[in-house]
Amino acid sequence: MLKMFPKTHITIAAATSVVVAAAILMSPSADVEANRMAYSLDLDEGTVKASGKPAPRLSEKPEPAADKTPEEATAAPELASIGSEPQLPEALDTAAAMAEVSEPVLQWQEYKIKSGDTLSSLFGKAGFNDGIMLSVIHGSGEADKLQRLYAGETIAFATDDAGELAAIDLQRNLLETLHVEKTEDGYSGETVVREPDVKPAFASGVIDGSLYVAAREAGMSDRLAMEMAGIFGWNIDFVYDVRKGDRFEVVYEELYLDGEKFDTGNILSARFINRGKEVIALQYTDSNGDTDYYSPDGSSMRKAFLRTPINARVSSSFNLQRRHPVLDVVRPHEGTDYAAPPGTPIKAAGHGRVQFAGWKGGYGRTVILKHGDNITTLYAHMSRLGKGIKTGTKVKQGDTVGHVGSSGMVTGPHLHYEFRINGSPRNSRTVKLPDAKPVPKSEMARFKGFAEQQVAKFELFRQNYQHLALAADE
């Protein structure tokens, strides 16, 4: 009977019988659970890929196959799984396990920086010597900025399993962190800045006693109250002019991180009614990126200069015939001295650039600012310079340029302040201060459109606030 079939057919039949028999012998019983992953074989690329689904249990019924199109029915069948015992899954599992094990586990030590702390002392607390410290600050990127420490900041050291320094985080504030990390080429640093979510908020209050009490009752922070006083301070004297019944309304920024409010930002717009007179201020950023406060008609809300750069008593007035307290000779006193505790912040009297920052003979630690119209201001005898203050730095009115000290030829801690026009000293307490410049004509059309939108938004906030207040009363 075998002679009735071609030799080729006999060979194929025999091979098929062997395959079927092997499959029967290798098939597990119905009680055995199949957990093996199915792997598809890409014949074109010669690669094996996990299908992403486990093979069905043998005791379960297979899911019915979806209806196929005629083209799919006639297509060549795909090889969906490999019947032989695969080694690849074990290799993949082993690689994944090794990756998890090799992931470094860092131990962090965190310290709050206090006055008097040095980078060396902080490294010592964390268990690292000055040699490690030097290798860090001499690293690449911004690693050297680790040397600039300020009280109140937080520094954290990360140690790996081998006890070596792996990373450092110097948190300047909630938004800014200097991150230094060990790499194959040494230590490298970069500043990481988080962007908060900014939402507008509205506050309204009526003055019964003081501005600050009314602001607190309205839910405003003391910083916002001071900012509001600074904005309106050129038009309203908050010591003598404010009366019971005066009102204020403010739209300001609230800052959020991860959905939680952590601080307030700038005042966006505000209205103050003093003795029935309304004053409105709008924050506006021009096309050059400069931000200031203006009335809706484009006039500046401020003077070009603060009358005094520090809130303190005058200990020595401007006097060109004064006898010097240390040298005991008549020497012109070309500025005004303000007695204040060491460390008291000193404000920039006006917008400008730092012309000089450093030690200046008998003046001690000094900052000189160059303003427009050939005006310069000088701040002397400081204990230290303000954060970021150096020659060429651009400053705004009210920025901290330094802190009160007793450096140079002095008898005690104070600020020596000079106001000069064309190099000649003037009495800063009596000189006529120039007005700040209004919105330039080239910006006026842009500003007018902005002002109309802001006033409309302000009114909408005010109306919504009134409706909520009425609903709460009911």
C-alpha positions in Angstrom: 0.0 0.0 0.0 2.9 2.3 0.6 3.8 2.1 -3.0 0.5 3.8 -3.9 1.9 7.1 -2.4 4.8 9.2 -3.8 8.0 9.1 -1.7 7.7 12.8 -0.9 4.2 12.4 0.6 5.4 9.5 2.8 8.2 11.7 4.2 5.8 14.6 5.0 3.4 12.2 6.7 6.1 10.7 8.8 7.3 14.1 9.9 3.8 15.2 10.8 3.3 12.1 12.9 6.5 12.8 14.9 5.4 16.4 15.6 2.0 15.4 16.7 3.3 12.7 19.0 5.9 15.1 20.5 3.1 17.6 21.2 1.0 15.0 22.9 3.9 13.9 25.1 4.9 17.5 26.1 1.3 18.8 26.7 0.6 19.3 30.5 -2.4 17.8 32.1 -5.6 19.8 32.7 -4.6 20.4 36.3 -1.4 22.2 35.4 -1.6 26.0 35.3 0.2 27.6 32.4 1.8 30.9 33.4 4.3 31.3 30.6 4.2 34.5 28.7 3.6 34.3 24.9 6.3 35.7 22.7 5.8 36.6 19.1 8.6 36.0 16.6 9.3 38.7 14.0 10.6 36.7 11.1 11.6 39.7 9.1 13.7 41.3 11.9 14.7 38.1 13.6 13.6 39.4 17.1 11.4 38.0 19.8 8.8 40.2 21.5 6.6 39.6 24.5 2.9 39.7 23.6 2.1 41.5 26.8 -0.6 38.9 27.8 -0.1 35.6 29.6 -1.1 32.3 27.9 -4.6 31.2 28.7 -5.1 28.6 31.4 -5.6 25.2 29.9 -8.6 24.5 32.0 -10.4 27.6 30.7 -12.2 27.8 27.4 -10.4 29.9 24.8 -12.1 33.1 23.8 -13.9 32.8 20.5 -11.9 34.2 17.6 -13.1 37.4 16.0 -14.6 37.2 12.5 -11.9 37.5 9.9 -12.1 39.3 6.6 -11.5 37.2 3.4 -8.1 38.8 3.2 -7.2 37.7 6.8 -8.6 34.2 6.2 -6.4 33.6 3.2 -3.3 35.2 4.7 -0.4 33.1 5.9 -0.8 32.2 9.7 1.5 34.0 12.1 3.8 32.2 14.5 2.3 33.5 17.8 4.3 31.5 20.3 7.3 29.2 20.7 6.6 25.7 21.8 10.0 24.9 23.1 11.1 25.8 26.6 12.2 29.5 26.1 15.2 31.0 28.0 14.6 34.6 27.1 11.9 35.3 29.7 14.3 34.2 32.5 17.0 36.4 31.1 14.6 39.4 30.9 13.5 38.8 34.5 17.0 38.5 35.7 18.0 41.8 34.0 15.1 43.6 35.5 15.9 42.3 39.0 19.6 43.3 38.6 18.5 46.8 37.5 16.3 47.2 40.6 19.2 46.0 42.8 21.7 48.3 41.2 19.5 51.4 41.7 21.4 53.4 44.4 19.7 54.1 47.7 20.7 57.6 49.0 20.6 58.7 52.6 19.9 62.4 53.1 21.0 64.7 56.0 19.3 68.1 56.1 20.4 71.2 58.0 18.8 74.6 58.4 21.4 77.3 57.8 21.9 79.6 60.7 23.8 82.9 61.1 27.5 82.0 61.6 27.4 78.7 59.7 30.0 78.2 57.0 30.1 75.8 54.1 33.1 74.0 55.8 31.2 73.6 59.1 28.1 72.3 57.3 30.2 69.7 55.4 31.7 68.7 58.7 28.3 68.2 60.3 27.4 65.9 57.4 30.7 63.9 57.9 32.7 65.3 55.0 36.1 67.0 55.1 37.3 70.2 53.4 38.9 68.1 50.7 35.5 66.9 49.6 34.1 70.4 49.9 36.8 71.8 47.6 36.2 69.1 45.0 32.5 70.1 45.0 32.8 73.8 44.7 35.5 73.4 42.0 33.1 71.3 40.0 31.4 72.2 36.7 28.3 74.2 36.0 27.0 76.2 39.0 28.7 74.1 41.7 30.7 77.2 42.9 27.4 78.9 43.8 27.3 76.6 46.8 29.6 79.0 48.5 26.9 81.7 48.7 24.9 80.8 51.8 22.2 82.8 53.6 20.6 82.2 56.9 17.2 80.5 56.6 18.1 78.4 53.6 18.2 74.6 53.8 21.1 72.4 52.7 20.9 68.6 52.3 23.6 66.1 51.7 23.0 62.7 50.0 25.3 59.7 50.8 25.4 56.5 48.7 25.8 52.9 50.0 29.5 53.3 49.9 29.4 56.3 52.2 30.5 58.7 49.5 28.9 62.1 48.8 26.5 61.6 45.9 24.5 64.9 45.8 23.8 68.2 47.5 20.6 70.3 47.5 20.7 73.9 48.6 17.2 75.1 48.8 17.1 78.9 48.5 13.3 79.0 48.8 10.3 76.9 47.9 10.8 77.7 44.2 14.6 77.7 43.7 17.1 74.9 44.5 20.8 74.6 43.7 21.4 70.9 42.9 24.9 69.5 42.8 25.4 65.9 41.7 28.4 63.6 41.4 29.0 62.5 37.8 31.8 60.5 36.1 33.7 63.7 35.5 33.3 65.0 39.1 30.6 67.2 40.7 28.3 69.4 38.6 25.7 71.9 39.7 22.6 73.6 38.3 19.9 75.8 39.6 16.4 74.2 39.4 13.5 76.6 39.4 9.9 75.6 39.9 7.1 77.6 38.4 4.2 78.2 40.7 0.6 78.3 39.7 -0.6 81.9 39.9 -4.3 82.7 40.7 -5.8 86.1 41.2 -7.5 86.9 44.5 -9.5 89.9 45.8 -9.5 91.6 49.2 -11.5 94.6 50.4 -11.4 96.4 53.7 -12.6 99.5 55.6 -10.2 101.3 57.9 -11.4 101.6 61.5 -8.0 102.0 63.2 -4.9 101.4 61.1 -4.2 100.3 57.6 -2.4 97.1 58.8 -5.2 96.0 61.1 -7.8 96.5 58.3 -5.6 94.6 55.8 -5.2 91.7 58.2 -9.0 91.6 58.8 -9.4 91.5 55.0 -7.1 88.4 54.8 -4.0 90.2 53.5 -0.5 89.5 54.7 1.6 92.2 56.3 3.8 92.1 53.2 0.9 92.9 50.9 -0.2 95.7 53.3 3.2 97.2 53.1 3.3 96.9 49.3 -0.1 98.6 49.1 1.2 101.4 51.3 4.2 101.7 49.1 2.1 102.0 45.9 -0.2 104.7 47.3 2.4 106.3 49.5 3.3 109.1 47.1 -0.4 110.2 46.9 -1.6 109.4 50.5 0.2 110.0 53.8 -0.7 106.9 55.8 0.4 108.6 59.0 -1.5 111.8 58.8 -4.1 111.6 56.0 -5.9 108.3 56.6 -9.3 108.6 58.2 -11.8 106.2 59.7 -14.1 105.0 56.9 -11.4 105.1 54.2 -11.7 102.0 52.0 -9.4 99.9 49.9 -9.8 97.1 47.3 -7.0 95.0 46.0 -6.5 92.3 43.3 -3.3 90.3 44.0 -1.6 87.1 43.1 -1.8 83.9 45.1 0.9 81.3 44.5 0.3 77.6 44.6 2.6 74.5 44.5 1.1 71.0 44.0 -2.3 72.5 44.6 -1.5 74.1 47.9 -1.2 77.9 48.5 2.2 78.8 49.9 2.6 82.5 49.4 1.2 85.7 47.8 2.7 87.5 44.8 2.4 91.0 43.5 -0.6 93.4 43.6 -2.1 93.5 40.1 -4.5 96.4 40.7 -5.8 98.4 43.7 -8.2 101.2 44.6 -8.0 103.4 47.7 -10.7 105.9 48.7 -9.2 108.5 51.0 -11.6 111.2 52.3 -13.9 110.5 49.3 -11.1 110.8 46.8 -10.5 107.7 44.6 -6.9 106.7 43.6 -6.5 103.7 41.3 -3.2 101.9 40.6 -2.5 99.3 37.8 0.6 97.1 37.5 1.9 97.4 33.9 4.9 95.7 32.2 6.1 97.7 29.2 7.6 96.2 26.0 11.1 96.4 27.5 10.1 94.2 30.4 10.1 96.9 33.0 7.2 96.8 35.5 5.7 99.7 37.5 2.5 101.0 38.8 0.5 103.7 36.9 -2.9 105.4 37.2 -5.4 104.6 34.4 -4.3 107.7 32.5 -0.6 106.5 32.4 0.8 108.7 35.1 3.4 107.1 37.4 2.2 106.3 41.0 5.6 107.2 42.5 8.4 109.7 42.6 11.7 108.9 41.0 13.3 108.6 44.4 12.5 107.6 48.0 13.0 110.4 50.4 14.8 108.1 52.8 16.3 104.6 52.0 15.7 103.3 55.5 13.1 103.8 58.3 15.3 105.1 61.1 16.1 108.3 63.0 18.5 110.9 61.7 21.7 110.8 63.8 23.6 113.4 61.8 22.2 115.8 59.2 23.7 117.1 55.9 26.1 119.9 57.0 29.0 121.2 54.9 30.6 122.8 58.0 30.4 119.8 60.4 33.2 118.8 62.7 34.2 115.2 62.1 33.5 113.0 65.2 36.6 110.9 64.7 39.2 113.2 63.2 38.0 116.3 65.2 38.4 118.6 62.3 35.9 120.6 60.3 35.0 118.4 57.3 31.9 118.7 55.1 29.3 116.1 55.9 27.9 115.5 52.4 25.2 113.2 53.4 22.7 112.2 56.1 23.4 109.6 58.8 20.6 107.2 60.0 21.2 105.3 63.2 19.8 101.7 63.0 20.6 98.3 64.4 23.2 96.2 62.6 21.7 94.2 59.8 18.8 96.5 59.0 18.0 96.4 55.3 18.9 99.4 53.2 16.7 100.2 50.1 17.7 101.5 46.7 16.3 105.1 46.6 15.5 104.8 42.9 15.8 102.7 39.8 19.4 102.4 38.5 22.6 100.4 38.1 25.3 99.6 40.6 28.3 101.8 39.7 30.4 100.6 42.6 30.1 97.9 45.2 32.9 97.1 47.6 35.3 98.7 50.1 35.8 102.5 49.8 38.3 103.9 52.3 36.7 105.6 55.3 33.2 104.8 53.8 33.8 101.2 54.5 31.6 98.7 52.6 29.8 100.9 50.1 27.4 100.8 47.2 27.0 103.7 44.6 24.0 103.6 42.3 23.8 105.5 39.0 20.4 106.8 38.1 19.1 108.9 35.2 19.5 112.7 34.9 23.1 112.5 36.2 22.0 111.6 39.7 23.9 109.2 41.9 23.2 107.9 45.4 25.7 106.5 47.9 25.2 104.0 50.8 28.1 103.6 53.2 29.4 101.7 56.3 27.4 98.6 55.5 27.9 95.3 57.3 27.3 93.4 54.0 26.1 93.9 50.5 22.6 92.9 49.4 22.0 89.6 47.7 23.2 89.8 44.1 24.5 93.3 44.4 27.7 93.8 42.3 29.0 96.3 39.8 26.7 96.5 36.8 23.7 95.0 38.5 20.3 96.6 37.6 18.2 97.5 40.7 14.7 98.8 41.2 13.5 101.3 43.7 13.1 99.5 47.1 15.5 96.7 46.4 17.8 95.8 49.2 21.3 97.0 48.3 22.9 96.2 51.7 22.6 96.1 55.5 23.5 98.6 58.2 26.9 98.1 59.8 29.9 99.9 61.2 32.5 99.3 58.5 35.0 102.1 57.8 35.8 105.2 59.9 32.7 105.3 62.2 31.8 105.4 65.9 28.8 103.1 65.7 26.5 101.3 63.3 24.6 103.5 61.0 23.9 104.3 57.3 25.6 107.2 55.6 23.5 108.3 52.6 24.4 110.8 49.9 22.4 112.2 47.1 24.4 113.9 44.2 23.4 115.7 41.1 26.2 116.1 38.5 28.6 115.1 41.2 27.6 117.8 43.7 26.2 116.8 47.1 22.6 117.8 47.8 20.6 117.5 51.0 18.5 114.4 50.4 15.9 115.5 52.9 15.1 118.8 51.2 16.1 118.5 47.5 13.2 118.5 45.1 12.7 115.0 43.9 11.8 114.5 40.2 8.6 112.7 39.3 8.9 109.2 37.9 8.4 109.1 34.1 4.8 108.3 32.8 4.1 105.7 30.2 6.0 106.8 27.1 4.0 108.0 24.1 5.2 105.0 22.1 3.6 102.7 24.7 0.4 104.7 25.3 -1.9 102.9 22.9 -0.8 99.5 24.2 -1.2 100.8 27.8 -4.7 102.2 27.2 -6.0 98.8 25.9 -4.4 97.1 28.9 -5.8 99.6 31.4 -9.4 99.2 30.1 -9.2 95.5 30.5 -7.7 95.7 34.0 -10.3 98.2 35.2 -13.1 95.9 33.8 -11.6 92.9 35.5 -11.3 94.9 38.7 -15.0 95.8 38.6 -16.0 92.2 38.0 -14.0 91.1 41.0 -15.6 93.8 43.1 -19.1 92.9 42.0 -18.6 89.2 42.7 -17.1 90.0 46.1 -20.2 92.1 47.0 -22.6 89.4 45.9 -20.7 86.8 48.0 -20.7 89.2 51.0 -24.5 89.8 50.7 -25.1 86.0 50.4 -23.0 85.4 53.6 -25.0 88.0 55.5 -28.2 86.4 54.5 
